[in-house]
Amino acid sequence: MLDDFLIRATLAGIGVALAAAPLGCFVVWRRMAYFGDATSHAAILGIALSFALSISVFTGALAIALIMAVTVSILSGRGYAMDTLLGVMAHSALALGLVAVSFLPHVRLDLMGYLFGDILAVSKNDLIVIWGGAALVISLMAYRWSALLTATLNDDLARASGIDPRREQLILTVCLAVVVAVAIKVVGVLLIVAMLIIPSAAARPLARNPESMALIAAALGALSAILGLRMSYVHDTPAGPSIVCVAAGLFVSALILGRVRASFS
């Protein structure tokens, strides 16, 4: 069954959506969109590292994404403005990655594929990595859900409940790095944050509690992957951007539905 490239692509898109959905909710609640952008941009440097050291792209991207995320978390509490720090590190890492790639003449690198994704080229081994990463993120989110919600709501409330907010921030950081690493093949570095934010933002006006928001976001993300691939297949459009376009359409529809529902309540 997995010999069909379109089936593999669909499974990969659904796997990324399920991994990004619960994390995307926290990105929206904590207003961490730029943080996710910086981490995803740093993955280009990880890709260059993986080719230079002859290791898997997942390993290189995950290592650099973790280093970037942890570095930003540490420096943010030492007098640096978060938006300035993220801007400097995001674009510096992206530029360093692109320069590093140019020093690898023996490697033919499909840079556009890594920037915008190449979901139609997903292999069986890629599926294992994607679904393994998704399972890790989902398990960690489920295990720490209550603590993460409390730390997101209020740092003082979290401390009073015996929860360390910085530890929960680190857990989110690790999950974000894993999602970035597994999603590179599917939607690319430049569109990863879109898959984190758009389905979660679309779920917000439709949800009644945090748990339902995460579930609705997962459903919308998976639907975006399926319909986006269908759109790409029928109209011969780029697969990754098509998925994000469908997600954006679902976001607009959710906003309208939310306004209509609010007007009748």
Secondary structure, DSSP 8 states (H G I E B T S, - for coil): -TTSHHHHHHHHHHHHHHHHHHHHHHHHHHT-HHHHHHHHHHHHHHHHHHHHTT--HHHHHHHHHHHHHHHHHHHTTTT--HHHHHHHHHHHHHHHHHHHHHT-TT----HHHHHH--GGG--HHHHHHHHHHHHHHHHHHHHTHHHHHHHHH-HHHHHHTT--HHHHHHHHHHHHHHHHHHHHHHH-GGGHHHHHHHHHHHHGGG-SSHHHHHHHHHHHHHHHHHHHHHHHHHHT--HHHHHHHHHHHHHHHHHHHHHHHHHH-
